[in-house]
Amino acid sequence: MFKSGYITVVGKPNAGKSTLVNKLVGFKVAITTPKPQTTRFNIKGIITDEKSQMILIDTPGVHIPKDKMGEYMMKNVESAIDSVDVIVYMVDASKPTIDKANETIMQNIASSKHNVILCINKIDKIEKGKILKIITVYDDYFKSIGGEFKDIVPISVYKQDGLDILKECIIKYLPEGDLIYAEDEITDITEREIVEEIIREKALNNLDEEVPHGIKVEVEKFKKRKNRQKQSVYDIEVNIICEKMSHKGIIIGKDGAMLKKIGTQARIDIEQMLEDKVNLKLWVKVRQDWQDNENYLGNIKSKI
C-alpha cells in the first residue's frame, strides 16, 4: 500500500521548521538563519521512497503582521493549514512558554480537524527531565480548546535525534494514494527562486538586525552559456532591494566589501546547487516601503 500526502510544518519563528524540512529531504530547499521571519512563503520539500511520498510544506513563522508582506506571510500559513493531511506543530524546547503566538497557532490547528503531531525541537538544549513538563503543558492546553495531538515526538534537528520516529509518525497518518510529484522532484520552487533565497540568506547572516528584513532579492538575468573552453557558465544578475538609502550604504559596505562578501558566499552555494560555474553580479537599489507595495510582493502572494 503506497501512501502520499501533504504535511504542513508550523510554529513560531526560529522553531527549526526550515532546518527540519532540509534534513528530512536531504537537500537544502529552504534557507536557514538565526533571525526570525527568514521564511517568507510556503516552500515544499518532497521525499519519495518505495512506500510513500511526503510533501512537506515549510511555512513562515507565526507573528503579528506589521505590513502587507507580513499579512501575506500569515495567509500562506493559513492556506497551508487548511489543505493538508498532517500538521507538524514545532515547539522550541528552550523557549517553552505558551504565549499569544502559540495560542493562535494551536487554536488554528485545533479548528482545522487535521491530524496534528506535536514536535518538540531542540531537546539537546534542555535537561531531559524538563521534556515531560513541556509535553504536559502543551497537551493540556490543546485539549482545553478541543484539540488532540495524535503523537508527541521530542527531537533534536541539530543532532538528528528522533527524526526517523517523526517520519514514521507522519507516514502513519497519510492517506493511501499515488505519486503526486515525479519521483526525482525534491521541491516546487524554481532555480531562480533558489538563487534569490540563497542571496537573501547570506544578506541575513551578514547584516545587522535593522537592515536584512527590509531586503528583497530579484533575479534580473539567469542565462546559461558555454565559455571559450566549452564549459557551462551561468550569467546571473541580481537586484538587492532595500527600503532606505542608509541601508543601501550598509549593504554595499566600505569600498564594496559587504556586497562582495555576500556575493562570494552566495556564489559558492549557487555553484554547488547548479553544478556549474557562476558569474554573479549584484546591484543594490532603493524602493521605499516596498513591503507595503503589492507590486513587489508577487512571489509571496503566488504561494498562497
LUMLUM-491957 format. One record per residue (C-alpha): residue number from 1; x, y, z. Coordinates in steps of 0.05 Angstrom, whole numbers, plus 5000, padded with zeros to 4 digits. Example, Ala and Ser with C-alpha at 12.3 -4.5 7.8 and 13.67 -1.06 7.14 Angstrom:
<vexvos>
  seq    xx    yy    zz
    1  5246  4910  5156
    2  5273  4979  5143
</vexvos>
This chain:
<vexvos>
  seq    xx    yy    zz
    1  5000  5000  5000
    2  5031  5066  4976
    3  5016  5129  5015
    4  5022  5202  4994
    5  5001  5269  5021
    6  5016  5339  5046
    7  5047  5356  5113
    8  5049  5427  5139
    9  5104  5446  5188
   10  5081  5505  5231
   11  5109  5542  5291
   12  5138  5606  5316
   13  5199  5638  5283
   14  5264  5601  5296
   15  5230  5537  5320
   16  5272  5499  5268
   17  5220  5487  5214
   18  5264  5500  5154
   19  5322  5461  5183
   20  5276  5402  5196
   21  5249  5402  5124
   22  5320  5406  5097
   23  5344  5348  5140
   24  5285  5304  5122
   25  5291  5319  5047
   26  5366  5312  5048
   27  5375  5375  5007
   28  5373  5449  5025
   29  5306  5470  4997
   30  5295  5526  5048
   31  5345  5577  5073
   32  5361  5579  5147
   33  5387  5636  5191
   34  5384  5651  5266
   35  5340  5711  5252
   36  5263  5709  5257
   37  5218  5711  5195
   38  5271  5682  5149
   39  5219  5641  5111
   40  5172  5687  5073
   41  5129  5639  5033
   42  5109  5566  5033
   43  5164  5520  5006
   44  5152  5447  4990
   45  5204  5393  5004
   46  5188  5326  4973
   47  5210  5258  5000
   48  5196  5196  4958
   49  5213  5124  4974
   50  5185  5055  4957
   51  5126  5062  5005
   52  5108  5136  5007
   53  5114  5206  4982
   54  5113  5261  5034
   55  5104  5334  5011
   56  5129  5376  5069
   57  5108  5449  5069
   58  5155  5496  5105
   59  5116  5558  5128
   60  5134  5627  5153
   61  5140  5635  5229
   62  5074  5658  5260
   63  5078  5731  5281
   64  5036  5794  5284
   65  5039  5827  5215
   66  5064  5899  5211
   67  5057  5908  5136
   68  5027  5876  5073
   69  5085  5828  5068
   70  5072  5803  5138
   71  4998  5796  5122
   72  5013  5753  5060
   73  5062  5711  5101
   74  5008  5695  5151
   75  4959  5680  5095
   76  5010  5630  5070
   77  5008  5596  5138
   78  4932  5595  5139
   79  4928  5564  5069
   80  4979  5511  5088
   81  4938  5492  5149
   82  4873  5487  5110
   83  4893  5438  5055
   84  4938  5384  5084
   85  4934  5314  5112
   86  4981  5322  5172
   87  5004  5382  5212
   88  5071  5381  5249
   89  5070  5435  5303
   90  5141  5452  5322
   91  5158  5480  5391
   92  5226  5505  5414
   93  5242  5466  5478
   94  5289  5521  5501
   95  5231  5572  5498
   96  5173  5530  5521
   97  5125  5584  5547
   98  5057  5586  5514
   99  5049  5658  5492
  100  4998  5692  5447
  101  5031  5666  5383
  102  5030  5594  5409
  103  4957  5601  5429
  104  4939  5628  5360
  105  4974  5570  5325
  106  4941  5517  5368
  107  4872  5549  5361
  108  4880  5549  5285
  109  4904  5478  5280
  110  4853  5453  5331
  111  4796  5481  5289
  112  4826  5450  5225
  113  4809  5379  5249
  114  4871  5351  5215
  115  4919  5300  5245
  116  4967  5340  5288
  117  5036  5318  5313
  118  5069  5359  5368
  119  5143  5362  5353
  120  5186  5388  5410
  121  5252  5410  5379
  122  5320  5429  5409
  123  5316  5378  5466
  124  5392  5378  5465
  125  5389  5447  5496
  126  5350  5428  5559
  127  5352  5377  5615
  128  5316  5313  5597
  129  5273  5318  5659
  130  5240  5381  5632
  131  5214  5348  5568
  132  5155  5315  5603
  133  5134  5381  5634
  134  5134  5415  5566
  135  5093  5358  5537
  136  5042  5363  5593
  137  5034  5439  5587
  138  5022  5437  5512
  139  4979  5375  5513
  140  4934  5403  5569
  141  4924  5470  5533
  142  4910  5436  5466
  143  4858  5391  5497
  144  4826  5451  5533
  145  4810  5482  5465
  146  4783  5418  5434
  147  4847  5393  5401
  148  4883  5327  5403
  149  4956  5312  5388
  150  4957  5246  5351
  151  5030  5237  5371
  152  5082  5276  5410
  153  5154  5270  5387
  154  5214  5302  5421
  155  5271  5314  5372
  156  5337  5350  5361
  157  5344  5370  5288
  158  5414  5394  5303
  159  5436  5326  5328
  160  5388  5288  5281
  161  5356  5255  5342
  162  5285  5228  5334
  163  5277  5246  5260
  164  5264  5174  5239
  165  5210  5168  5292
  166  5178  5233  5269
  167  5179  5209  5197
  168  5145  5143  5216
  169  5091  5181  5254
  170  5078  5226  5194
  171  5072  5167  5145
  172  5024  5133  5193
  173  4972  5187  5182
  174  4980  5197  5107
  175  4924  5171  5063
  176  4932  5116  5012
  177  4947  5146  4944
  178  4991  5152  4882
  179  5052  5195  4869
  180  5035  5269  4869
  181  5102  5292  4842
  182  5153  5256  4799
  183  5200  5210  4838
  184  5261  5254  4825
  185  5230  5320  4847
  186  5251  5348  4914
  187  5219  5418  4914
  188  5169  5462  4879
  189  5210  5525  4875
  190  5250  5543  4813
  191  5325  5551  4806
  192  5316  5626  4800
  193  5277  5627  4866
  194  5330  5585  4900
  195  5383  5634  4877
  196  5343  5692  4905
  197  5335  5656  4972
  198  5409  5638  4976
  199  5429  5711  4967
  200  5378  5734  5018
  201  5404  5682  5067
  202  5475  5710  5060
  203  5449  5780  5070
  204  5410  5759  5132
  205  5471  5726  5161
  206  5519  5784  5148
  207  5478  5847  5160
  208  5456  5880  5225
  209  5386  5867  5254
  210  5356  5931  5226
  211  5372  5920  5153
  212  5360  5849  5127
  213  5285  5843  5138
  214  5276  5904  5093
  215  5311  5867  5036
  216  5281  5835  4974
  217  5322  5798  4922
  218  5303  5796  4849
  219  5339  5757  4794
  220  5342  5801  4732
  221  5383  5756  4688
  222  5391  5680  4691
  223  5425  5653  4629
  224  5467  5591  4615
  225  5523  5594  4562
  226  5587  5560  4541
  227  5653  5595  4553
  228  5715  5591  4509
  229  5734  5525  4540
  230  5665  5498  4522
  231  5647  5495  4597
  232  5577  5514  4621
  233  5572  5580  4657
  234  5511  5615  4686
  235  5508  5691  4679
  236  5465  5715  4737
  237  5448  5788  4752
  238  5410  5804  4815
  239  5379  5865  4847
  240  5380  5871  4922
  241  5323  5917  4940
  242  5324  5957  5005
  243  5278  6010  5035
  244  5327  6066  5054
  245  5388  6099  5024
  246  5423  6089  5091
  247  5411  6014  5084
  248  5440  6015  5014
  249  5505  6041  5041
  250  5507  5987  5095
  251  5493  5931  5044
  252  5548  5956  4998
  253  5597  5969  5055
  254  5662  6007  5055
  255  5694  6001  4986
  256  5640  5949  4968
  257  5667  5899  5019
  258  5599  5876  5047
  259  5567  5867  4979
  260  5629  5828  4956
  261  5625  5784  5018
  262  5551  5769  5006
  263  5564  5754  4933
  264  5623  5709  4946
  265  5586  5667  4997
  266  5524  5663  4953
  267  5563  5643  4891
  268  5594  5583  4926
  269  5525  5556  4945
  270  5494  5573  4877
  271  5550  5536  4841
  272  5540  5476  4886
  273  5466  5477  4871
  274  5472  5487  4795
  275  5535  5443  4790
  276  5566  5494  4742
  277  5608  5557  4745
  278  5570  5621  4760
  279  5585  5693  4740
  280  5545  5731  4793
  281  5533  5806  4793
  282  5496  5841  4849
  283  5464  5911  4847
  284  5433  5948  4905
  285  5370  5990  4893
  286  5324  6030  4939
  287  5249  6023  4936
  288  5217  6058  4995
  289  5162  6020  5031
  290  5165  5961  4982
  291  5138  5915  5037
  292  5071  5952  5033
  293  5070  5953  4956
  294  5033  5894  4926
  295  5071  5902  4860
  296  5134  5879  4895
  297  5103  5821  4933
  298  5087  5775  4875
  299  5128  5714  4896
  300  5099  5716  4967
  301  5027  5724  4942
  302  5035  5670  4889
  303  5050  5617  4942
  304  4984  5627  4980
</vexvos>
